Amino acid sequence: MADHIAEKISFAADEMKAEFTLLGPAPAPVEKLKGKFRFHMLLSSSKPDVLQKVIKKASELIKTIDEVQWIIDVDPQNMM
């Protein structure tokens, strides 16, 4: 599922010709929490408004299954 989300983000960015960096997906530092596996991705750009548009577009394309929860954390303070 993490790969699917990364693909949709990359697709949306390519479609919008947005310049950004995507690191991941990779296992989170705490890989499993409360019986659930966790992955994270880090997106960066010199133009935050462009990233917001890419994420909005990608969110429309991402089809998740019921057991998967994904969260967008803008400007995270702690990656743990």
PyMOL Python script that loads the backbone (N, CA, C, O; Angstrom):
from pymol import cmd

cmd.read_pdbstr("""\
ATOM      1  N   MET A   1       0.832  -1.191   0.000  1.00  0.00           N
ATOM      2  CA  MET A   1       0.000   0.000   0.000  1.00  0.00           C
ATOM      3  C   MET A   1       0.872   1.249   0.000  1.00  0.00           C
ATOM      4  O   MET A   1       0.548   2.233  -0.665  1.00  0.00           O
ATOM      5  N   ALA A   2       1.974   1.216   0.740  1.00  0.00           N
ATOM      6  CA  ALA A   2       2.868   2.374   0.781  1.00  0.00           C
ATOM      7  C   ALA A   2       3.441   2.652  -0.606  1.00  0.00           C
ATOM      8  O   ALA A   2       3.567   3.809  -1.008  1.00  0.00           O
ATOM      9  N   ASP A   3       3.788   1.594  -1.335  1.00  0.00           N
ATOM     10  CA  ASP A   3       4.290   1.776  -2.704  1.00  0.00           C
ATOM     11  C   ASP A   3       3.216   2.368  -3.606  1.00  0.00           C
ATOM     12  O   ASP A   3       3.509   3.218  -4.447  1.00  0.00           O
ATOM     13  N   HIS A   4       1.973   1.923  -3.435  1.00  0.00           N
ATOM     14  CA  HIS A   4       0.847   2.455  -4.220  1.00  0.00           C
ATOM     15  C   HIS A   4       0.689   3.959  -3.973  1.00  0.00           C
ATOM     16  O   HIS A   4       0.508   4.732  -4.914  1.00  0.00           O
ATOM     17  N   ILE A   5       0.759   4.360  -2.721  1.00  0.00           N
ATOM     18  CA  ILE A   5       0.627   5.780  -2.375  1.00  0.00           C
ATOM     19  C   ILE A   5       1.775   6.579  -2.986  1.00  0.00           C
ATOM     20  O   ILE A   5       1.551   7.654  -3.543  1.00  0.00           O
ATOM     21  N   ALA A   6       3.000   6.066  -2.889  1.00  0.00           N
ATOM     22  CA  ALA A   6       4.162   6.755  -3.471  1.00  0.00           C
ATOM     23  C   ALA A   6       4.018   6.885  -4.990  1.00  0.00           C
ATOM     24  O   ALA A   6       4.349   7.925  -5.560  1.00  0.00           O
ATOM     25  N   GLU A   7       3.524   5.831  -5.642  1.00  0.00           N
ATOM     26  CA  GLU A   7       3.315   5.887  -7.100  1.00  0.00           C
ATOM     27  C   GLU A   7       2.311   6.967  -7.470  1.00  0.00           C
ATOM     28  O   GLU A   7       2.523   7.706  -8.432  1.00  0.00           O
ATOM     29  N   LYS A   8       1.225   7.066  -6.721  1.00  0.00           N
ATOM     30  CA  LYS A   8       0.192   8.069  -7.025  1.00  0.00           C
ATOM     31  C   LYS A   8       0.714   9.482  -6.773  1.00  0.00           C
ATOM     32  O   LYS A   8       0.369  10.410  -7.505  1.00  0.00           O
ATOM     33  N   ILE A   9       1.540   9.652  -5.745  1.00  0.00           N
ATOM     34  CA  ILE A   9       2.135  10.965  -5.486  1.00  0.00           C
ATOM     35  C   ILE A   9       3.065  11.341  -6.638  1.00  0.00           C
ATOM     36  O   ILE A   9       3.025  12.469  -7.128  1.00  0.00           O
ATOM     37  N   SER A  10       3.892  10.406  -7.064  1.00  0.00           N
ATOM     38  CA  SER A  10       4.809  10.662  -8.187  1.00  0.00           C
ATOM     39  C   SER A  10       4.045  10.942  -9.464  1.00  0.00           C
ATOM     40  O   SER A  10       4.417  11.833 -10.228  1.00  0.00           O
ATOM     41  N   PHE A  11       2.974  10.189  -9.707  1.00  0.00           N
ATOM     42  CA  PHE A  11       2.149  10.399 -10.902  1.00  0.00           C
ATOM     43  C   PHE A  11       1.538  11.799 -10.890  1.00  0.00           C
ATOM     44  O   PHE A  11       1.576  12.507 -11.897  1.00  0.00           O
ATOM     45  N   ALA A  12       0.975  12.194  -9.751  1.00  0.00           N
ATOM     46  CA  ALA A  12       0.361  13.525  -9.637  1.00  0.00           C
ATOM     47  C   ALA A  12       1.401  14.613  -9.852  1.00  0.00           C
ATOM     48  O   ALA A  12       1.128  15.609 -10.523  1.00  0.00           O
ATOM     49  N   ALA A  13       2.586  14.433  -9.292  1.00  0.00           N
ATOM     50  CA  ALA A  13       3.649  15.431  -9.442  1.00  0.00           C
ATOM     51  C   ALA A  13       4.100  15.527 -10.897  1.00  0.00           C
ATOM     52  O   ALA A  13       4.312  16.626 -11.411  1.00  0.00           O
ATOM     53  N   ASP A  14       4.247  14.385 -11.559  1.00  0.00           N
ATOM     54  CA  ASP A  14       4.634  14.394 -12.975  1.00  0.00           C
ATOM     55  C   ASP A  14       3.580  15.100 -13.816  1.00  0.00           C
ATOM     56  O   ASP A  14       3.907  15.890 -14.702  1.00  0.00           O
ATOM     57  N   GLU A  15       2.318  14.810 -13.532  1.00  0.00           N
ATOM     58  CA  GLU A  15       1.215  15.423 -14.271  1.00  0.00           C
ATOM     59  C   GLU A  15       1.216  16.946 -14.104  1.00  0.00           C
ATOM     60  O   GLU A  15       0.880  17.680 -15.033  1.00  0.00           O
ATOM     61  N   MET A  16       1.594  17.407 -12.920  1.00  0.00           N
ATOM     62  CA  MET A  16       1.602  18.842 -12.624  1.00  0.00           C
ATOM     63  C   MET A  16       2.966  19.477 -12.884  1.00  0.00           C
ATOM     64  O   MET A  16       3.144  20.679 -12.687  1.00  0.00           O
ATOM     65  N   LYS A  17       3.928  18.666 -13.328  1.00  0.00           N
ATOM     66  CA  LYS A  17       5.294  19.130 -13.570  1.00  0.00           C
ATOM     67  C   LYS A  17       5.875  19.809 -12.326  1.00  0.00           C
ATOM     68  O   LYS A  17       6.549  20.836 -12.416  1.00  0.00           O
ATOM     69  N   ALA A  18       5.600  19.217 -11.181  1.00  0.00           N
ATOM     70  CA  ALA A  18       6.061  19.760  -9.902  1.00  0.00           C
ATOM     71  C   ALA A  18       7.453  19.230  -9.574  1.00  0.00           C
ATOM     72  O   ALA A  18       7.741  18.049  -9.769  1.00  0.00           O
ATOM     73  N   GLU A  19       8.292  20.096  -9.086  1.00  0.00           N
ATOM     74  CA  GLU A  19       9.630  19.706  -8.663  1.00  0.00           C
ATOM     75  C   GLU A  19       9.602  19.440  -7.159  1.00  0.00           C
ATOM     76  O   GLU A  19       9.292  20.329  -6.365  1.00  0.00           O
ATOM     77  N   PHE A  20       9.929  18.211  -6.781  1.00  0.00           N
ATOM     78  CA  PHE A  20       9.935  17.839  -5.374  1.00  0.00           C
ATOM     79  C   PHE A  20      10.822  16.617  -5.194  1.00  0.00           C
ATOM     80  O   PHE A  20      11.240  15.986  -6.165  1.00  0.00           O
ATOM     81  N   THR A  21      11.099  16.300  -3.956  1.00  0.00           N
ATOM     82  CA  THR A  21      11.879  15.118  -3.620  1.00  0.00           C
ATOM     83  C   THR A  21      11.013  14.205  -2.777  1.00  0.00           C
ATOM     84  O   THR A  21      10.367  14.645  -1.826  1.00  0.00           O
ATOM     85  N   LEU A  22      11.004  12.927  -3.136  1.00  0.00           N
ATOM     86  CA  LEU A  22      10.259  11.925  -2.377  1.00  0.00           C
ATOM     87  C   LEU A  22      11.248  10.895  -1.851  1.00  0.00           C
ATOM     88  O   LEU A  22      11.920  10.217  -2.629  1.00  0.00           O
ATOM     89  N   LEU A  23      11.335  10.780  -0.548  1.00  0.00           N
ATOM     90  CA  LEU A  23      12.169   9.770   0.087  1.00  0.00           C
ATOM     91  C   LEU A  23      11.249   8.706   0.673  1.00  0.00           C
ATOM     92  O   LEU A  23      10.349   9.021   1.451  1.00  0.00           O
ATOM     93  N   GLY A  24      11.467   7.474   0.309  1.00  0.00           N
ATOM     94  CA  GLY A  24      10.641   6.388   0.809  1.00  0.00           C
ATOM     95  C   GLY A  24       9.722   5.874  -0.267  1.00  0.00           C
ATOM     96  O   GLY A  24       9.843   6.263  -1.429  1.00  0.00           O
ATOM     97  N   PRO A  25       8.822   5.021   0.097  1.00  0.00           N
ATOM     98  CA  PRO A  25       8.471   4.635   1.452  1.00  0.00           C
ATOM     99  C   PRO A  25       9.533   3.745   2.086  1.00  0.00           C
ATOM    100  O   PRO A  25      10.247   3.003   1.411  1.00  0.00           O
ATOM    101  N   ALA A  26       9.605   3.850   3.391  1.00  0.00           N
ATOM    102  CA  ALA A  26      10.547   3.059   4.172  1.00  0.00           C
ATOM    103  C   ALA A  26       9.875   2.700   5.501  1.00  0.00           C
ATOM    104  O   ALA A  26       8.983   3.414   5.958  1.00  0.00           O
ATOM    105  N   PRO A  27      10.295   1.609   6.110  1.00  0.00           N
ATOM    106  CA  PRO A  27       9.728   1.292   7.419  1.00  0.00           C
ATOM    107  C   PRO A  27       9.976   2.452   8.389  1.00  0.00           C
ATOM    108  O   PRO A  27      11.047   3.058   8.391  1.00  0.00           O
ATOM    109  N   ALA A  28       8.985   2.742   9.197  1.00  0.00           N
ATOM    110  CA  ALA A  28       9.123   3.797  10.202  1.00  0.00           C
ATOM    111  C   ALA A  28      10.135   3.349  11.264  1.00  0.00           C
ATOM    112  O   ALA A  28      10.366   2.151  11.422  1.00  0.00           O
ATOM    113  N   PRO A  29      10.739   4.296  11.993  1.00  0.00           N
ATOM    114  CA  PRO A  29      11.701   3.921  13.039  1.00  0.00           C
ATOM    115  C   PRO A  29      11.129   2.902  14.033  1.00  0.00           C
ATOM    116  O   PRO A  29      11.830   1.988  14.465  1.00  0.00           O
ATOM    117  N   VAL A  30       9.870   3.065  14.384  1.00  0.00           N
ATOM    118  CA  VAL A  30       9.164   2.056  15.172  1.00  0.00           C
ATOM    119  C   VAL A  30       8.274   1.336  14.166  1.00  0.00           C
ATOM    120  O   VAL A  30       7.171   1.786  13.854  1.00  0.00           O
ATOM    121  N   GLU A  31       8.780   0.199  13.661  1.00  0.00           N
ATOM    122  CA  GLU A  31       8.129  -0.473  12.542  1.00  0.00           C
ATOM    123  C   GLU A  31       6.731  -0.981  12.833  1.00  0.00           C
ATOM    124  O   GLU A  31       5.853  -0.915  11.972  1.00  0.00           O
ATOM    125  N   LYS A  32       6.521  -1.480  14.016  1.00  0.00           N
ATOM    126  CA  LYS A  32       5.223  -2.038  14.361  1.00  0.00           C
ATOM    127  C   LYS A  32       4.763  -1.435  15.678  1.00  0.00           C
ATOM    128  O   LYS A  32       5.498  -1.428  16.666  1.00  0.00           O
ATOM    129  N   LEU A  33       3.539  -0.929  15.675  1.00  0.00           N
ATOM    130  CA  LEU A  33       2.983  -0.301  16.862  1.00  0.00           C
ATOM    131  C   LEU A  33       1.541  -0.762  17.004  1.00  0.00           C
ATOM    132  O   LEU A  33       0.753  -0.651  16.065  1.00  0.00           O
ATOM    133  N   LYS A  34       1.200  -1.275  18.168  1.00  0.00           N
ATOM    134  CA  LYS A  34      -0.159  -1.774  18.438  1.00  0.00           C
ATOM    135  C   LYS A  34      -0.597  -2.801  17.389  1.00  0.00           C
ATOM    136  O   LYS A  34      -1.753  -2.818  16.965  1.00  0.00           O
ATOM    137  N   GLY A  35       0.347  -3.655  16.980  1.00  0.00           N
ATOM    138  CA  GLY A  35       0.036  -4.721  16.042  1.00  0.00           C
ATOM    139  C   GLY A  35      -0.069  -4.293  14.589  1.00  0.00           C
ATOM    140  O   GLY A  35      -0.454  -5.099  13.742  1.00  0.00           O
ATOM    141  N   LYS A  36       0.261  -3.056  14.281  1.00  0.00           N
ATOM    142  CA  LYS A  36       0.166  -2.549  12.910  1.00  0.00           C
ATOM    143  C   LYS A  36       1.543  -2.129  12.417  1.00  0.00           C
ATOM    144  O   LYS A  36       2.308  -1.486  13.136  1.00  0.00           O
ATOM    145  N   PHE A  37       1.845  -2.504  11.177  1.00  0.00           N
ATOM    146  CA  PHE A  37       3.107  -2.102  10.573  1.00  0.00           C
ATOM    147  C   PHE A  37       3.006  -0.665  10.091  1.00  0.00           C
ATOM    148  O   PHE A  37       1.950  -0.223   9.638  1.00  0.00           O
ATOM    149  N   ARG A  38       4.119   0.064  10.194  1.00  0.00           N
ATOM    150  CA  ARG A  38       4.134   1.480   9.837  1.00  0.00           C
ATOM    151  C   ARG A  38       5.236   1.758   8.818  1.00  0.00           C
ATOM    152  O   ARG A  38       6.325   1.187   8.888  1.00  0.00           O
ATOM    153  N   PHE A  39       4.941   2.629   7.888  1.00  0.00           N
ATOM    154  CA  PHE A  39       5.893   3.095   6.889  1.00  0.00           C
ATOM    155  C   PHE A  39       5.787   4.607   6.839  1.00  0.00           C
ATOM    156  O   PHE A  39       4.775   5.184   7.239  1.00  0.00           O
ATOM    157  N   HIS A  40       6.844   5.248   6.343  1.00  0.00           N
ATOM    158  CA  HIS A  40       6.751   6.696   6.182  1.00  0.00           C
ATOM    159  C   HIS A  40       7.432   7.122   4.883  1.00  0.00           C
ATOM    160  O   HIS A  40       8.254   6.405   4.311  1.00  0.00           O
ATOM    161  N   MET A  41       7.056   8.310   4.452  1.00  0.00           N
ATOM    162  CA  MET A  41       7.627   8.960   3.277  1.00  0.00           C
ATOM    163  C   MET A  41       7.879  10.405   3.656  1.00  0.00           C
ATOM    164  O   MET A  41       7.185  10.973   4.499  1.00  0.00           O
ATOM    165  N   LEU A  42       8.867  10.982   3.031  1.00  0.00           N
ATOM    166  CA  LEU A  42       9.164  12.386   3.266  1.00  0.00           C
ATOM    167  C   LEU A  42       9.175  13.091   1.920  1.00  0.00           C
ATOM    168  O   LEU A  42       9.912  12.704   1.013  1.00  0.00           O
ATOM    169  N   LEU A  43       8.364  14.116   1.796  1.00  0.00           N
ATOM    170  CA  LEU A  43       8.312  14.920   0.580  1.00  0.00           C
ATOM    171  C   LEU A  43       8.847  16.298   0.912  1.00  0.00           C
ATOM    172  O   LEU A  43       8.526  16.872   1.953  1.00  0.00           O
ATOM    173  N   SER A  44       9.660  16.818   0.023  1.00  0.00           N
ATOM    174  CA  SER A  44      10.158  18.173   0.241  1.00  0.00           C
ATOM    175  C   SER A  44      10.202  18.930  -1.078  1.00  0.00           C
ATOM    176  O   SER A  44      10.374  18.351  -2.150  1.00  0.00           O
ATOM    177  N   SER A  45      10.043  20.222  -0.965  1.00  0.00           N
ATOM    178  CA  SER A  45      10.065  21.106  -2.127  1.00  0.00           C
ATOM    179  C   SER A  45      10.365  22.518  -1.646  1.00  0.00           C
ATOM    180  O   SER A  45      10.089  22.874  -0.501  1.00  0.00           O
ATOM    181  N   SER A  46      10.927  23.302  -2.529  1.00  0.00           N
ATOM    182  CA  SER A  46      11.158  24.706  -2.183  1.00  0.00           C
ATOM    183  C   SER A  46       9.867  25.511  -2.309  1.00  0.00           C
ATOM    184  O   SER A  46       9.815  26.683  -1.936  1.00  0.00           O
ATOM    185  N   LYS A  47       8.826  24.869  -2.839  1.00  0.00           N
ATOM    186  CA  LYS A  47       7.532  25.542  -3.021  1.00  0.00           C
ATOM    187  C   LYS A  47       6.442  24.741  -2.310  1.00  0.00           C
ATOM    188  O   LYS A  47       5.858  23.836  -2.906  1.00  0.00           O
ATOM    189  N   PRO A  48       6.159  25.062  -1.038  1.00  0.00           N
ATOM    190  CA  PRO A  48       5.183  24.282  -0.267  1.00  0.00           C
ATOM    191  C   PRO A  48       3.785  24.254  -0.892  1.00  0.00           C
ATOM    192  O   PRO A  48       3.077  23.255  -0.770  1.00  0.00           O
ATOM    193  N   ASP A  49       3.386  25.331  -1.554  1.00  0.00           N
ATOM    194  CA  ASP A  49       2.063  25.360  -2.164  1.00  0.00           C
ATOM    195  C   ASP A  49       1.944  24.310  -3.274  1.00  0.00           C
ATOM    196  O   ASP A  49       0.867  23.758  -3.498  1.00  0.00           O
ATOM    197  N   VAL A  50       3.043  24.042  -3.959  1.00  0.00           N
ATOM    198  CA  VAL A  50       3.050  23.018  -5.003  1.00  0.00           C
ATOM    199  C   VAL A  50       2.849  21.640  -4.375  1.00  0.00           C
ATOM    200  O   VAL A  50       2.090  20.823  -4.896  1.00  0.00           O
ATOM    201  N   LEU A  51       3.523  21.386  -3.267  1.00  0.00           N
ATOM    202  CA  LEU A  51       3.362  20.103  -2.576  1.00  0.00           C
ATOM    203  C   LEU A  51       1.919  19.896  -2.126  1.00  0.00           C
ATOM    204  O   LEU A  51       1.388  18.791  -2.232  1.00  0.00           O
ATOM    205  N   GLN A  52       1.295  20.934  -1.635  1.00  0.00           N
ATOM    206  CA  GLN A  52      -0.094  20.817  -1.199  1.00  0.00           C
ATOM    207  C   GLN A  52      -0.991  20.420  -2.362  1.00  0.00           C
ATOM    208  O   GLN A  52      -1.887  19.590  -2.203  1.00  0.00           O
ATOM    209  N   LYS A  53      -0.756  21.006  -3.525  1.00  0.00           N
ATOM    210  CA  LYS A  53      -1.557  20.668  -4.705  1.00  0.00           C
ATOM    211  C   LYS A  53      -1.297  19.235  -5.167  1.00  0.00           C
ATOM    212  O   LYS A  53      -2.222  18.531  -5.572  1.00  0.00           O
ATOM    213  N   VAL A  54      -0.045  18.811  -5.105  1.00  0.00           N
ATOM    214  CA  VAL A  54       0.300  17.440  -5.490  1.00  0.00           C
ATOM    215  C   VAL A  54      -0.383  16.453  -4.549  1.00  0.00           C
ATOM    216  O   VAL A  54      -0.959  15.466  -5.006  1.00  0.00           O
ATOM    217  N   ILE A  55      -0.328  16.700  -3.262  1.00  0.00           N
ATOM    218  CA  ILE A  55      -0.953  15.804  -2.284  1.00  0.00           C
ATOM    219  C   ILE A  55      -2.465  15.769  -2.477  1.00  0.00           C
ATOM    220  O   ILE A  55      -3.079  14.705  -2.386  1.00  0.00           O
ATOM    221  N   LYS A  56      -3.057  16.906  -2.739  1.00  0.00           N
ATOM    222  CA  LYS A  56      -4.513  16.946  -2.973  1.00  0.00           C
ATOM    223  C   LYS A  56      -4.874  16.100  -4.184  1.00  0.00           C
ATOM    224  O   LYS A  56      -5.825  15.320  -4.133  1.00  0.00           O
ATOM    225  N   LYS A  57      -4.128  16.247  -5.270  1.00  0.00           N
ATOM    226  CA  LYS A  57      -4.385  15.473  -6.488  1.00  0.00           C
ATOM    227  C   LYS A  57      -4.153  13.982  -6.226  1.00  0.00           C
ATOM    228  O   LYS A  57      -4.964  13.149  -6.630  1.00  0.00           O
ATOM    229  N   ALA A  58      -3.058  13.647  -5.555  1.00  0.00           N
ATOM    230  CA  ALA A  58      -2.747  12.242  -5.265  1.00  0.00           C
ATOM    231  C   ALA A  58      -3.821  11.626  -4.370  1.00  0.00           C
ATOM    232  O   ALA A  58      -4.182  10.463  -4.548  1.00  0.00           O
ATOM    233  N   SER A  59      -4.328  12.388  -3.420  1.00  0.00           N
ATOM    234  CA  SER A  59      -5.367  11.886  -2.518  1.00  0.00           C
ATOM    235  C   SER A  59      -6.610  11.447  -3.278  1.00  0.00           C
ATOM    236  O   SER A  59      -7.293  10.507  -2.873  1.00  0.00           O
ATOM    237  N   GLU A  60      -6.898  12.124  -4.370  1.00  0.00           N
ATOM    238  CA  GLU A  60      -8.044  11.755  -5.199  1.00  0.00           C
ATOM    239  C   GLU A  60      -7.793  10.443  -5.950  1.00  0.00           C
ATOM    240  O   GLU A  60      -8.741   9.731  -6.283  1.00  0.00           O
ATOM    241  N   LEU A  61      -6.531  10.121  -6.217  1.00  0.00           N
ATOM    242  CA  LEU A  61      -6.167   8.935  -6.980  1.00  0.00           C
ATOM    243  C   LEU A  61      -5.942   7.694  -6.114  1.00  0.00           C
ATOM    244  O   LEU A  61      -6.019   6.569  -6.607  1.00  0.00           O
ATOM    245  N   ILE A  62      -5.670   7.896  -4.841  1.00  0.00           N
ATOM    246  CA  ILE A  62      -5.308   6.787  -3.956  1.00  0.00           C
ATOM    247  C   ILE A  62      -6.560   6.036  -3.518  1.00  0.00           C
ATOM    248  O   ILE A  62      -7.507   6.611  -2.981  1.00  0.00           O
ATOM    249  N   LYS A  63      -6.527   4.743  -3.768  1.00  0.00           N
ATOM    250  CA  LYS A  63      -7.613   3.865  -3.339  1.00  0.00           C
ATOM    251  C   LYS A  63      -7.067   2.971  -2.231  1.00  0.00           C
ATOM    252  O   LYS A  63      -6.207   2.126  -2.478  1.00  0.00           O
ATOM    253  N   THR A  64      -7.561   3.157  -1.019  1.00  0.00           N
ATOM    254  CA  THR A  64      -7.056   2.374   0.106  1.00  0.00           C
ATOM    255  C   THR A  64      -8.025   1.249   0.444  1.00  0.00           C
ATOM    256  O   THR A  64      -9.198   1.273   0.072  1.00  0.00           O
ATOM    257  N   ILE A  65      -7.502   0.280   1.149  1.00  0.00           N
ATOM    258  CA  ILE A  65      -8.352  -0.783   1.672  1.00  0.00           C
ATOM    259  C   ILE A  65      -8.703  -0.427   3.111  1.00  0.00           C
ATOM    260  O   ILE A  65      -8.015   0.377   3.741  1.00  0.00           O
ATOM    261  N   ASP A  66      -9.763  -1.020   3.626  1.00  0.00           N
ATOM    262  CA  ASP A  66     -10.281  -0.640   4.943  1.00  0.00           C
ATOM    263  C   ASP A  66      -9.262  -0.773   6.064  1.00  0.00           C
ATOM    264  O   ASP A  66      -9.282   0.019   7.006  1.00  0.00           O
ATOM    265  N   GLU A  67      -8.376  -1.752   5.984  1.00  0.00           N
ATOM    266  CA  GLU A  67      -7.435  -2.001   7.067  1.00  0.00           C
ATOM    267  C   GLU A  67      -6.267  -1.009   7.089  1.00  0.00           C
ATOM    268  O   GLU A  67      -5.479  -1.005   8.035  1.00  0.00           O
ATOM    269  N   VAL A  68      -6.152  -0.176   6.065  1.00  0.00           N
ATOM    270  CA  VAL A  68      -5.012   0.737   5.947  1.00  0.00           C
ATOM    271  C   VAL A  68      -5.430   2.148   6.329  1.00  0.00           C
ATOM    272  O   VAL A  68      -6.428   2.678   5.841  1.00  0.00           O
ATOM    273  N   GLN A  69      -4.647   2.733   7.207  1.00  0.00           N
ATOM    274  CA  GLN A  69      -4.855   4.131   7.583  1.00  0.00           C
ATOM    275  C   GLN A  69      -3.634   4.904   7.123  1.00  0.00           C
ATOM    276  O   GLN A  69      -2.503   4.467   7.337  1.00  0.00           O
ATOM    277  N   TRP A  70      -3.851   6.051   6.491  1.00  0.00           N
ATOM    278  CA  TRP A  70      -2.702   6.879   6.117  1.00  0.00           C
ATOM    279  C   TRP A  70      -2.981   8.309   6.522  1.00  0.00           C
ATOM    280  O   TRP A  70      -4.107   8.803   6.455  1.00  0.00           O
ATOM    281  N   ILE A  71      -1.910   8.949   6.944  1.00  0.00           N
ATOM    282  CA  ILE A  71      -2.005  10.289   7.517  1.00  0.00           C
ATOM    283  C   ILE A  71      -0.980  11.188   6.847  1.00  0.00           C
ATOM    284  O   ILE A  71       0.155  10.779   6.605  1.00  0.00           O
ATOM    285  N   ILE A  72      -1.383  12.405   6.551  1.00  0.00           N
ATOM    286  CA  ILE A  72      -0.462  13.412   6.022  1.00  0.00           C
ATOM    287  C   ILE A  72      -0.126  14.350   7.173  1.00  0.00           C
ATOM    288  O   ILE A  72      -1.010  14.970   7.764  1.00  0.00           O
ATOM    289  N   ASP A  73       1.147  14.444   7.478  1.00  0.00           N
ATOM    290  CA  ASP A  73       1.607  15.330   8.551  1.00  0.00           C
ATOM    291  C   ASP A  73       2.428  16.444   7.914  1.00  0.00           C
ATOM    292  O   ASP A  73       3.564  16.230   7.492  1.00  0.00           O
ATOM    293  N   VAL A  74       1.848  17.615   7.852  1.00  0.00           N
ATOM    294  CA  VAL A  74       2.531  18.764   7.272  1.00  0.00           C
ATOM    295  C   VAL A  74       3.461  19.347   8.317  1.00  0.00           C
ATOM    296  O   VAL A  74       3.045  19.661   9.433  1.00  0.00           O
ATOM    297  N   ASP A  75       4.720  19.488   7.946  1.00  0.00           N
ATOM    298  CA  ASP A  75       5.734  20.048   8.839  1.00  0.00           C
ATOM    299  C   ASP A  75       5.856  19.251  10.140  1.00  0.00           C
ATOM    300  O   ASP A  75       5.655  19.792  11.227  1.00  0.00           O
ATOM    301  N   PRO A  76       6.192  17.945  10.018  1.00  0.00           N
ATOM    302  CA  PRO A  76       6.285  17.113  11.229  1.00  0.00           C
ATOM    303  C   PRO A  76       7.403  17.573  12.154  1.00  0.00           C
ATOM    304  O   PRO A  76       8.476  17.976  11.704  1.00  0.00           O
ATOM    305  N   GLN A  77       7.141  17.508  13.424  1.00  0.00           N
ATOM    306  CA  GLN A  77       8.133  17.890  14.425  1.00  0.00           C
ATOM    307  C   GLN A  77       8.955  16.698  14.871  1.00  0.00           C
ATOM    308  O   GLN A  77      10.091  16.845  15.321  1.00  0.00           O
ATOM    309  N   ASN A  78       8.365  15.502  14.741  1.00  0.00           N
ATOM    310  CA  ASN A  78       9.029  14.295  15.212  1.00  0.00           C
ATOM    311  C   ASN A  78       8.659  13.160  14.258  1.00  0.00           C
ATOM    312  O   ASN A  78       7.478  12.904  14.019  1.00  0.00           O
ATOM    313  N   MET A  79       9.662  12.486  13.719  1.00  0.00           N
ATOM    314  CA  MET A  79       9.397  11.412  12.766  1.00  0.00           C
ATOM    315  C   MET A  79       9.213  10.071  13.464  1.00  0.00           C
ATOM    316  O   MET A  79       9.059   9.059  12.780  1.00  0.00           O
ATOM    317  N   MET A  80       9.222  10.016  14.758  1.00  0.00           N
ATOM    318  CA  MET A  80       9.018   8.762  15.482  1.00  0.00           C
ATOM    319  C   MET A  80       7.552   8.489  15.534  1.00  0.00           C
ATOM    320  O   MET A  80       7.132   7.479  16.099  1.00  0.00           O
TER     321      MET A  80
END
""", "prot")
cmd.dss("prot")
cmd.show_as("cartoon", "prot")
cmd.util.cbc("prot")
cmd.orient("prot")
